[in-house]
């Protein structure tokens, strides 16, 4: 099986939000699709290991904010590469609570859902949600596709993503030198890496980058 074929499938990039009691939680997801239009339902796939999964299951609510090409890419690092269990990911992020769920303003828009069904897979829960609210936030934003995230931002998939490919973590031999963020996988396309460099995706400093040949 050539798993690269999955790269031909189209996805967006989303911040999925929910609540742990009163506290907002969230994570990055790319596997979200609209299932029906009337009533409007959507499905989202979340890894069992994501704290947000347990919070969606418990609260019966989730939101997703649709990231755009103009959204701050550090949202992906902030929500995608650490856990809500021990971090308030919304600290310093322009967000609001809508129908009991956190949504991000620096996005194309948001949808809030009530969970009406779920399906378990070996690694992920697929939640089916009935849409209870939705608004356009930044009408001029172009929705970010997962391909854009890979090709333009040069990010990779967290290990919990349904679309994670193990070969993304395998350094290639030969080619030219680049610096790879060990937290989020962002690739700095140059050599050397400036000493005061900070990862534009996750905000880590130069010490978290490793030189690789690609
Ligand atoms: Fe990073």
Boltz pocket constraint, residues with backbone or C-beta under 6 A from the ligand:
constraints:
  - pocket:
      binder: B
      contacts: [[A, 77], [A, 181], [A, 182], [A, 183], [A, 184], [A, 185], [A, 186], [A, 199], [A, 200], [A, 201], [A, 202], [A, 203], [A, 204]]
      max_distance: 6.0
